[in-house]
């Protein structure tokens, strides 16, 4: 009974169990379960918990809308022409009113927090000694999803001088009366991180390790995910308080030693359907082709119209800058990126890569192609307008936790100790490098190559690194990567996978120490400006929310509030 079975129905359940806090409105609907007829049995709590996960199956979140933000990074190119909303995200010029993508994402995460609050309040109303194993687990799921959702808002909107709205509803004197009030805005994002870590610890206290789940419960959060996002929260918090780096290594060790999380032997195997629940799994969007549930993201990065075989949407492609980051020995490059002439299997047939659709680039992401291998198309949705697949979308892998461990050790001056976790990453990639005392530039390189095209937020990596110590060379490098123009490779015949590079219209450039011919500027992806820790380091709150709050929601610095 894996969770994708609930992704379609749970949106309806969510609407009936919660209020849409993100809009500051009471959206309680007719037929809402009440304390008198709900929250009585294990099955009630299971139904409520399933309502926590609808957010992962939406196009407006992990289908594609969150990834529009990655247009601002150095890795991502919008391969189809976009409007002002998406381009303002890519160019770091957002105002909060133009970008409808932001408002939907914001509302959905607050709705999820509201669902979690309902569960937490009602589970805690049952004496601890009387809570069944299911209710205890459900309480853990609610704490996790509240912490996870809070985290997704906090780092994207929170500043040290202006936190994000959050309230611990279980601590309120009258939950039913206060549940629809505007949550208190924390004074600083540091206060938010403290509350997020607290929620994630409570989640870990109530959840089993993933290895203890039966198959029917795959897709529910486990201790592994709770501790994993605690690591990430500490890393983001450490931008403002370097003492938080010290918390990270021991948590990563716990996830490995007690949870059994580890690297797969072969990098490309991570992105195969058969390894959806491998030892590297920590947290993902549970997806299915059979009932259109889960993430449509593999279809978002597939060639537009899929060479006439399937309705790929062709939204996001990699840049030449990303391709150039890999050395020629690195097996991650071929597993991550398709370039002209590369061979792959597509619906049972061997073919070579080319792209004749939309804006020219010369590349496509390869990580999510496993669903398109079988000739019978059994791993892809039959609905091209809802192109889900049987491949889970990774949100956190054990590899990312090793990278955070290495970063934490480097940031504490323990560079020699950081060599061990970073070497594990490099050895699997067959890079041919040996780390003895890795630097932050080494860490930045490995993180980029390991996690390219994933939901780990490269955009924010560059933002947080550029603002950590503006005098350091590695911070200046992060800023340069964030603001630089992006490029692709131009071929003389776009429909021919063996086409030579176009050296007439394309030019010769040196990128990452390598010389490339046929280089072209990517459409609408020129240089941009960014001030570390300035206005565009966080998103603005929507003006109508600020006005509606009647002074309770303070706008972020530099943005309009009326």
C-alpha positions as CSV (number, residue, x, y, z in Angstrom):
1,X,0.0,0.0,0.0
2,X,2.7,2.5,-1.0
3,X,1.9,6.1,-0.6
4,X,1.4,7.0,-4.3
5,X,-2.0,5.3,-4.0
6,X,-3.0,8.2,-1.8
7,X,-1.5,11.1,-3.7
8,X,-4.6,11.8,-5.9
9,X,-7.2,11.4,-3.2
10,X,-5.3,13.1,-0.4
11,X,-5.8,16.7,-1.8
12,X,-9.5,16.3,-1.2
13,X,-8.8,15.0,2.3
14,X,-6.5,17.9,3.0
15,X,-9.1,20.4,2.0
16,X,-11.5,18.8,4.6
17,X,-9.0,18.6,7.4
18,X,-7.3,21.9,7.3
19,X,-7.5,25.6,6.7
20,X,-5.3,27.2,4.0
21,X,-3.0,29.0,6.3
22,X,-0.9,30.4,3.4
23,X,-3.9,32.6,2.3
24,X,-4.7,33.5,6.0
25,X,-8.2,32.3,5.3
26,X,-10.5,29.8,7.0
27,X,-11.3,27.4,4.1
28,X,-13.1,24.8,6.2
29,X,-15.6,23.0,4.0
30,X,-18.9,21.4,4.5
31,X,-18.5,17.8,5.7
32,X,-15.3,18.5,7.6
33,X,-14.6,15.8,10.1
34,X,-15.1,17.0,13.7
35,X,-13.6,16.0,17.0
36,X,-16.8,14.0,17.6
37,X,-16.7,11.8,14.5
38,X,-12.9,11.7,13.7
39,X,-9.6,11.1,15.5
40,X,-10.9,8.0,17.2
41,X,-9.1,5.1,15.5
42,X,-5.8,4.1,13.9
43,X,-7.5,4.3,10.6
44,X,-8.6,7.9,11.2
45,X,-5.0,8.9,11.9
46,X,-3.7,7.0,8.8
47,X,-6.2,8.9,6.6
48,X,-5.1,12.1,8.1
49,X,-1.4,11.3,7.6
50,X,-2.0,10.5,3.9
51,X,-3.3,14.0,3.6
52,X,0.2,15.3,4.3
53,X,1.7,14.1,1.0
54,X,-0.6,15.5,-1.7
55,X,2.0,18.4,-2.1
56,X,4.5,16.0,-3.7
57,X,2.2,15.0,-6.6
58,X,1.4,18.5,-7.8
59,X,2.8,20.1,-10.9
60,X,2.9,23.4,-8.9
61,X,5.5,22.0,-6.5
62,X,7.7,19.0,-7.3
63,X,6.3,18.5,-10.8
64,X,8.1,21.6,-12.1
65,X,7.3,24.9,-10.4
66,X,9.9,24.7,-7.7
67,X,12.5,24.1,-10.4
68,X,11.8,27.4,-12.2
69,X,13.8,28.9,-9.4
70,X,16.8,26.9,-10.6
71,X,16.9,29.1,-13.7
72,X,18.9,31.5,-11.5
73,X,21.7,28.8,-11.0
74,X,24.5,28.2,-13.4
75,X,23.3,24.6,-14.2
76,X,19.9,25.2,-15.7
77,X,18.6,26.5,-19.0
78,X,15.0,27.1,-19.8
79,X,14.8,25.3,-23.1
80,X,11.4,26.7,-24.0
81,X,10.6,30.4,-24.1
82,X,9.1,31.7,-20.8
83,X,7.2,34.7,-19.6
84,X,8.1,37.5,-17.2
85,X,7.3,35.4,-14.1
86,X,9.8,32.7,-14.8
87,X,12.4,35.0,-16.3
88,X,12.4,37.2,-13.2
89,X,13.2,34.1,-11.2
90,X,16.0,33.3,-13.5
91,X,17.4,36.8,-13.5
92,X,17.1,37.5,-9.8
93,X,14.7,40.4,-10.3
94,X,11.6,39.0,-8.6
95,X,9.0,41.3,-7.0
96,X,6.5,38.7,-5.6
97,X,3.6,39.8,-7.7
98,X,4.8,38.8,-11.1
99,X,5.8,35.2,-10.1
100,X,2.6,33.3,-9.7
101,X,4.8,30.2,-9.2
102,X,6.0,31.5,-5.9
103,X,2.5,32.2,-4.5
104,X,1.2,28.7,-5.2
105,X,4.3,27.0,-3.6
106,X,4.0,29.3,-0.6
107,X,0.4,28.5,0.0
108,X,0.8,24.8,-0.5
109,X,3.5,24.5,2.1
110,X,1.5,26.4,4.6
111,X,-1.5,24.2,3.9
112,X,0.7,21.2,4.6
113,X,1.8,22.7,7.9
114,X,-1.9,23.2,8.8
115,X,-2.7,19.5,8.1
116,X,0.3,18.6,10.3
117,X,-0.9,20.8,13.1
118,X,-4.3,19.1,13.1
119,X,-2.6,15.7,13.5
120,X,-0.2,16.9,16.2
121,X,-2.8,18.5,18.3
122,X,-5.1,15.5,18.2
123,X,-2.4,12.9,18.7
124,X,-1.0,14.8,21.7
125,X,-4.5,14.9,23.2
126,X,-4.2,11.1,23.6
127,X,-2.1,10.2,26.7
128,X,1.3,8.9,25.6
129,X,0.7,5.6,27.3
130,X,-2.5,5.1,25.3
131,X,-1.1,6.0,21.9
132,X,-1.0,3.0,19.5
133,X,2.1,2.3,17.4
134,X,0.2,3.8,14.4
135,X,-0.7,7.0,16.2
136,X,2.9,7.4,17.4
137,X,4.1,6.9,13.8
138,X,1.5,9.4,12.5
139,X,2.6,11.9,15.1
140,X,6.2,11.5,13.8
141,X,5.0,11.9,10.2
142,X,3.2,15.1,11.1
143,X,6.2,16.5,12.9
144,X,8.4,15.7,9.9
145,X,6.1,17.2,7.4
146,X,5.6,20.4,9.5
147,X,9.4,20.7,9.9
148,X,10.1,19.9,6.2
149,X,7.4,22.4,5.0
150,X,8.6,25.1,7.5
151,X,12.2,24.5,6.2
152,X,11.2,25.0,2.6
153,X,9.6,28.4,3.5
154,X,12.3,29.4,6.0
155,X,15.4,29.4,3.8
156,X,13.7,30.8,0.8
157,X,12.0,33.7,2.6
158,X,13.7,34.1,5.9
159,X,16.4,36.6,6.8
160,X,18.4,37.1,10.0
161,X,16.5,40.4,10.4
162,X,13.1,38.9,9.4
163,X,11.9,35.4,9.9
164,X,8.9,33.6,8.5
165,X,5.5,33.0,10.0
166,X,5.2,29.9,12.2
167,X,3.4,29.0,15.3
168,X,3.4,25.9,17.5
169,X,-0.3,25.3,17.5
170,X,0.0,22.5,20.1
171,X,1.2,25.2,22.6
172,X,-1.8,27.4,22.1
173,X,-4.3,27.8,24.8
174,X,-7.3,27.4,22.5
175,X,-6.3,25.6,19.3
176,X,-9.8,25.6,17.7
177,X,-10.2,29.4,18.2
178,X,-6.6,30.3,17.3
179,X,-5.9,27.9,14.4
180,X,-7.0,30.3,11.7
181,X,-5.1,33.3,13.1
182,X,-2.1,34.6,11.2
183,X,0.9,32.6,12.6
184,X,3.4,34.7,14.5
185,X,6.3,35.8,12.3
186,X,9.6,34.9,13.9
187,X,12.0,37.7,14.5
188,X,14.9,35.9,12.6
189,X,15.3,32.9,10.3
190,X,17.5,31.6,13.1
191,X,14.5,31.3,15.3
192,X,12.8,29.4,12.5
193,X,15.7,27.0,12.2
194,X,15.6,26.3,15.9
195,X,11.9,25.4,15.6
196,X,12.5,23.3,12.5
197,X,15.3,21.2,14.2
198,X,13.0,20.8,17.2
199,X,10.2,19.4,15.0
200,X,12.6,17.1,13.2
201,X,14.0,15.7,16.4
202,X,10.4,15.0,17.6
203,X,9.8,13.3,14.3
204,X,12.9,11.1,14.7
205,X,11.7,10.2,18.3
206,X,8.4,8.9,17.0
207,X,9.5,7.3,13.7
208,X,11.2,4.0,12.9
209,X,14.3,3.7,10.7
210,X,13.4,3.1,7.0
211,X,14.9,-0.4,7.2
212,X,12.2,-1.2,9.8
213,X,9.3,-0.4,7.5
214,X,7.4,-3.0,5.5
215,X,6.9,-2.4,1.8
216,X,3.3,-1.2,2.4
217,X,4.7,1.8,4.3
218,X,7.5,2.7,1.8
219,X,7.2,6.4,1.1
220,X,6.4,7.5,4.6
221,X,9.2,9.5,6.3
222,X,11.5,7.6,8.6
223,X,14.2,8.6,11.1
224,X,16.6,8.7,8.2
225,X,14.7,11.6,6.6
226,X,14.1,13.4,9.8
227,X,17.8,13.3,10.7
228,X,18.8,14.1,7.1
229,X,16.8,17.3,7.0
230,X,18.1,18.2,10.4
231,X,21.5,18.1,8.8
232,X,20.4,20.4,6.0
233,X,18.8,22.8,8.5
234,X,21.9,23.0,10.5
235,X,24.0,23.6,7.4
236,X,21.7,26.5,6.3
237,X,21.6,27.8,9.9
238,X,25.5,27.7,9.9
239,X,25.6,30.5,7.3
240,X,24.7,32.8,10.2
241,X,26.1,30.8,13.2
242,X,29.2,28.8,12.4
243,X,28.9,26.8,15.6
244,X,26.1,24.8,14.0
245,X,28.5,23.0,11.7
246,X,29.7,21.0,14.7
247,X,26.2,19.3,14.9
248,X,26.4,17.7,11.5
249,X,29.1,15.0,11.4
250,X,27.7,12.9,14.2
251,X,24.2,12.9,12.8
252,X,25.4,11.8,9.4
253,X,27.3,9.0,11.1
254,X,24.1,8.0,13.0
255,X,22.2,7.8,9.7
256,X,24.9,5.5,8.3
257,X,25.7,3.4,11.4
258,X,22.1,3.0,12.8
259,X,20.0,3.6,9.8
260,X,22.1,1.6,7.3
261,X,22.2,4.3,4.7
262,X,25.2,4.1,2.3
263,X,26.3,4.8,-1.3
264,X,25.4,2.4,-4.1
265,X,28.5,1.1,-5.9
266,X,27.6,2.6,-9.3
267,X,26.4,6.2,-9.6
268,X,24.1,5.6,-12.6
269,X,22.3,2.9,-10.7
270,X,20.9,5.5,-8.2
271,X,18.5,6.7,-10.9
272,X,17.0,3.4,-11.8
273,X,13.4,2.3,-10.9
274,X,14.8,-0.9,-9.4
275,X,16.7,1.3,-6.9
276,X,13.8,3.5,-5.8
277,X,14.3,2.2,-2.2
278,X,18.0,1.4,-2.2
279,X,20.4,1.9,0.6
280,X,21.1,5.4,-0.7
281,X,17.5,6.5,-0.4
282,X,16.7,9.0,2.3
283,X,13.6,10.8,1.0
284,X,11.9,11.1,-2.4
285,X,8.6,11.8,-4.2
286,X,6.9,8.4,-4.4
287,X,5.8,8.1,-8.0
288,X,3.7,5.7,-10.2
289,X,3.0,5.5,-13.9
290,X,-0.1,3.3,-13.3
291,X,-2.3,6.0,-11.7
292,X,-0.6,9.3,-12.7
293,X,0.5,9.8,-9.1
294,X,3.7,11.4,-8.0
295,X,6.1,13.7,-9.9
296,X,5.9,14.5,-13.6
297,X,9.5,15.9,-13.5
298,X,11.1,13.1,-15.6
299,X,8.7,14.3,-18.4
300,X,9.6,17.9,-17.8
301,X,13.3,17.3,-18.7
302,X,12.6,14.9,-21.6
303,X,12.9,16.3,-25.1
304,X,9.8,18.3,-26.1
305,X,7.4,15.8,-27.8
306,X,9.9,13.1,-27.1
307,X,11.1,12.6,-30.7
308,X,7.6,11.8,-31.6
309,X,7.3,8.9,-29.2
310,X,6.0,10.5,-26.0
311,X,4.9,13.9,-24.7
312,X,8.0,15.2,-23.1
313,X,7.7,18.9,-22.1
314,X,11.3,19.9,-22.6
315,X,11.4,22.6,-19.9
316,X,14.8,22.3,-18.3
317,X,18.2,21.4,-19.8
318,X,21.8,21.6,-18.6
319,X,24.3,24.3,-19.5
320,X,27.8,24.0,-21.0
321,X,29.1,25.3,-17.7
322,X,27.7,22.3,-15.9
323,X,29.1,19.9,-18.6
324,X,32.5,21.5,-18.3
325,X,32.6,21.0,-14.5
326,X,33.2,17.3,-14.9
327,X,36.6,15.9,-15.7
328,X,36.8,13.4,-18.6
329,X,37.2,10.4,-16.2
330,X,34.1,11.3,-14.2
331,X,31.3,8.7,-14.8
332,X,28.8,11.1,-13.4
333,X,28.9,13.2,-16.5
334,X,27.5,10.6,-18.9
335,X,25.0,9.5,-16.2
336,X,23.8,13.1,-15.8
337,X,24.0,14.6,-19.3
338,X,23.2,13.5,-22.8
339,X,25.2,15.4,-25.5
340,X,25.1,15.1,-29.3
341,X,25.9,11.5,-30.5
342,X,25.6,9.9,-27.0
343,X,23.8,6.5,-27.3
344,X,20.8,5.6,-25.2
345,X,17.9,3.2,-25.2
346,X,14.5,4.8,-25.8
347,X,11.4,2.6,-25.7
348,X,13.3,-0.5,-26.7
349,X,15.4,1.0,-29.5
350,X,19.0,2.2,-29.5
351,X,19.3,5.8,-30.7
352,X,21.8,8.7,-30.5
353,X,20.9,12.0,-28.9
354,X,20.0,15.2,-30.7
355,X,17.5,18.0,-30.1
356,X,15.6,19.8,-32.8
357,X,12.9,21.4,-30.6
358,X,12.7,24.7,-28.9
359,X,15.7,26.9,-27.9
360,X,19.0,25.3,-28.9
361,X,21.3,24.1,-26.1
362,X,23.1,20.9,-27.2
363,X,22.3,18.9,-24.0
364,X,19.6,17.1,-22.1
365,X,19.5,15.6,-18.6
366,X,20.0,11.8,-18.6
367,X,19.4,11.1,-14.9
368,X,15.6,10.5,-15.3
369,X,15.6,8.4,-18.5
370,X,15.2,5.0,-17.0
371,X,11.4,5.0,-17.3
372,X,11.7,5.4,-21.1
373,X,13.9,2.3,-21.7
374,X,11.2,-0.4,-21.9
375,X,9.7,-0.9,-25.3
376,X,6.2,-1.6,-23.9
377,X,6.1,1.8,-22.2
378,X,5.0,0.2,-19.0
379,X,7.0,2.5,-16.8
380,X,5.4,5.7,-18.1
381,X,1.9,7.2,-17.7
382,X,-0.4,6.7,-20.7
383,X,-1.5,10.3,-20.2
384,X,1.1,12.6,-21.8
385,X,-0.6,15.6,-20.1
386,X,0.2,13.9,-16.8
387,X,3.6,12.2,-17.6
388,X,4.3,10.5,-14.3
389,X,6.6,7.5,-14.3
390,X,7.6,4.6,-12.0
391,X,10.8,6.4,-11.1
392,X,10.8,8.1,-7.7
393,X,12.2,11.6,-7.7
394,X,15.1,11.8,-5.2
395,X,14.8,14.7,-2.8
396,X,17.7,13.6,-0.5
397,X,20.3,10.9,-0.9
398,X,22.9,9.6,1.4
399,X,25.5,11.2,-0.9
400,X,24.2,14.6,-0.1
401,X,24.7,13.9,3.6
402,X,28.3,12.9,3.1
403,X,28.8,16.2,1.2
404,X,27.3,18.1,4.2
405,X,29.6,16.2,6.5
406,X,32.6,17.1,4.5
407,X,31.5,20.7,4.3
408,X,30.9,20.9,8.0
409,X,34.4,19.5,8.7
410,X,36.0,22.0,6.3
411,X,34.2,24.9,7.8
412,X,35.5,23.9,11.2
413,X,39.1,23.8,9.9
414,X,39.2,20.0,9.9
415,X,40.1,19.7,6.3
416,X,42.1,16.4,6.8
417,X,39.0,14.8,8.3
418,X,36.9,16.0,5.5
419,X,38.9,13.9,3.0
420,X,37.3,10.6,4.0
421,X,33.6,11.5,3.2
422,X,34.6,13.5,0.1
423,X,36.8,10.6,-1.2
424,X,33.9,8.2,-1.0
425,X,32.1,10.5,-3.4
426,X,35.0,11.0,-5.7
427,X,36.0,7.3,-5.8
428,X,32.5,6.2,-6.9
429,X,32.7,8.8,-9.7
430,X,36.1,7.4,-10.8
431,X,37.4,10.9,-11.0
432,X,41.0,9.9,-10.4
433,X,41.5,12.4,-7.7
434,X,42.9,11.9,-4.1
435,X,41.8,14.3,-1.4
436,X,44.1,14.8,1.6
437,X,43.0,18.2,2.9
438,X,40.1,19.3,0.6
439,X,39.1,22.9,0.4
440,X,35.7,24.6,0.0
441,X,36.3,24.8,-3.7
442,X,36.8,21.0,-3.8
443,X,33.5,20.6,-1.8
444,X,31.7,23.0,-4.2
445,X,32.9,21.0,-7.2
446,X,31.9,17.6,-5.8
447,X,28.5,18.9,-4.7
448,X,27.8,20.3,-8.1
449,X,28.8,17.2,-10.0
450,X,27.1,14.8,-7.6
451,X,23.7,16.6,-7.4
452,X,23.3,18.3,-10.7
453,X,19.7,18.4,-11.9
454,X,18.3,17.2,-8.6
455,X,16.0,18.9,-6.0
456,X,18.8,19.9,-3.7
457,X,18.7,23.7,-4.7
458,X,21.9,24.6,-6.5
459,X,20.6,28.2,-6.7
460,X,20.5,28.5,-2.9
461,X,23.9,26.8,-2.6
462,X,25.4,29.6,-4.6
463,X,23.4,32.3,-2.6
464,X,24.5,30.9,0.8
465,X,28.1,30.4,-0.2
466,X,28.4,33.8,-1.8
467,X,27.2,35.4,1.4
468,X,29.1,33.4,4.0
469,X,32.4,35.3,3.9
470,X,32.5,37.8,1.0
471,X,36.3,38.2,1.2
472,X,37.0,34.5,0.7
473,X,38.1,33.3,-2.8
474,X,35.6,30.5,-2.7
475,X,32.7,32.9,-1.9
476,X,33.8,35.1,-4.8
477,X,33.8,32.1,-7.0
478,X,30.2,31.2,-5.9
479,X,29.1,34.8,-6.7
480,X,30.8,34.6,-10.1
481,X,29.0,31.4,-11.0
482,X,25.7,32.8,-9.8
483,X,25.9,35.9,-11.9
484,X,27.7,34.7,-15.1
485,X,26.1,34.3,-18.5
486,X,25.2,30.7,-19.5
487,X,26.2,28.9,-22.7
488,X,25.5,25.9,-24.9
489,X,27.0,24.1,-27.9
490,X,25.7,24.9,-31.4
491,X,25.6,22.2,-34.1
492,X,25.5,22.7,-37.9
493,X,22.5,20.4,-38.2
494,X,20.3,20.1,-35.1
495,X,18.5,17.0,-36.5
496,X,21.7,15.0,-36.9
497,X,23.2,13.4,-33.8
498,X,26.6,13.2,-35.6
499,X,26.5,16.8,-36.7
500,X,29.8,18.7,-36.2
501,X,29.9,21.8,-34.0
502,X,29.1,25.1,-35.8
503,X,32.4,27.0,-35.7
504,X,31.0,29.7,-38.0
505,X,28.2,31.0,-35.9
506,X,29.6,29.6,-32.6
507,X,32.7,30.9,-31.0
508,X,35.7,29.4,-29.1
509,X,35.6,29.8,-25.3
510,X,37.6,28.5,-22.4
511,X,35.3,27.2,-19.6
512,X,36.6,25.6,-16.5
513,X,40.1,25.5,-18.1
514,X,38.8,23.6,-21.2
515,X,38.5,24.9,-24.7
516,X,35.2,24.5,-26.5
517,X,34.3,25.4,-30.1
518,X,30.8,26.1,-31.4
519,X,29.9,27.9,-28.1
520,X,26.7,30.1,-28.2
521,X,24.9,32.3,-25.7
522,X,21.8,30.7,-24.3
523,X,18.6,32.5,-24.9
524,X,17.7,35.0,-22.2
525,X,20.4,33.6,-19.9
526,X,22.9,36.5,-19.8
527,X,24.8,38.1,-17.0
528,X,22.9,39.3,-13.9
529,X,23.7,41.2,-10.8
530,X,23.4,40.0,-7.2
531,X,24.5,41.4,-3.9
532,X,25.3,38.7,-1.3
533,X,22.8,38.8,1.6
534,X,21.0,41.6,-0.2
535,X,17.4,41.9,-1.4
536,X,17.3,39.0,-3.8
537,X,18.9,36.5,-1.4
538,X,15.3,35.7,-0.3
539,X,11.9,35.9,-1.9
540,X,9.4,38.7,-1.2
541,X,6.1,38.1,0.5
542,X,3.1,38.9,-1.7
543,X,1.9,42.4,-1.2
544,X,-1.7,41.4,-0.6
545,X,-0.6,39.1,2.2
546,X,1.3,41.9,3.8
547,X,-1.7,44.2,3.5
548,X,-4.2,41.6,4.7
549,X,-2.0,40.8,7.8
550,X,-2.7,44.3,9.2
551,X,0.8,44.8,10.3
552,X,1.5,41.2,11.5
553,X,3.6,40.2,8.5
554,X,6.7,42.3,7.8
555,X,7.9,42.5,4.2
556,X,11.5,41.5,3.4
557,X,14.0,44.3,2.9
558,X,13.9,46.0,-0.5
559,X,10.4,44.8,-1.6
560,X,7.2,46.7,-1.8
561,X,4.6,46.2,0.9
562,X,1.7,48.4,-0.3
